Amino acid sequence: SQTIHQWPATLVQPVGSPLSLECTVEGTSNPNLYWYRQAAGRGLQLLFYSVGIGQISSEVPQNLSASRPQDRQFILSSKKLLLSDSGFYLCAWSIGLVSYEQYFGPGTRLTVT
Amino acid sequence: GENVEQHPSTLSVQEGDSAVIKCTYSDSASNYFPWYKQELGKRPQLIIDIRSNVGEKKDQRIAVTLNKTAKHFSLHITETQPEDSAVYFCAHPGGSNYKLTFGKGTLLTVNP
């Protein structure tokens, strides 16, 4: 069966510091991968998605970037964090061109101080 | 792009009552209509979905109904229990092959 991992689970970072969040999927090949951010008490904002290695689509202009160095690895990065970057970051995966079902990882709770 | 509107934003019911959450969508290109449940501090989990070749799907106490003419779909929870308390999200792909557009969520509180 498929499993999705995210780390770290929680992170407290000062403003202006860099960020690297990692997501990996097991048990499947060539998944579609997604990064979402959820502010406290708010909805799910799609940040990036990827349909293959090196293929990244950005949904919202911001100081974040994403990379997919391997088939089942998705990384979210920032060079300099802002206070507004605080939130719950969720990675998700789906399979195929029109599968649509998305399954979420456990998330990383980021607090920027 | 796709527009998904979800109502109500909050819903409070007594244990044992039914709860209904409704979503409207704009793009008819896709046939997939999922619902997710997110408990406090946890990840969203897919609880039920429907494809537009059927008008209703049930799984124990939860059901989803679809009205393609009116472009809306609803989540129905019967005999609610305190553990049903969570935020529920609807979603729809619209014309996208890969993305889901989520509604803003409904906070359901089931009072014992």
Interface residues (C-beta under 8 A of the other chain):
Chain A: N32 Y34 R42 G43 L44 L46 Y49 V51 E59 L90 S94 L97 V98 Y100 E101 Q102 Y103 F104 G105 P106 G107
Chain B: S30 Y32 P34 K42 R43 P44 Q45 L46 D49 F89 P93 N97 Y98 K99 L100 F102 G103 K104 G105
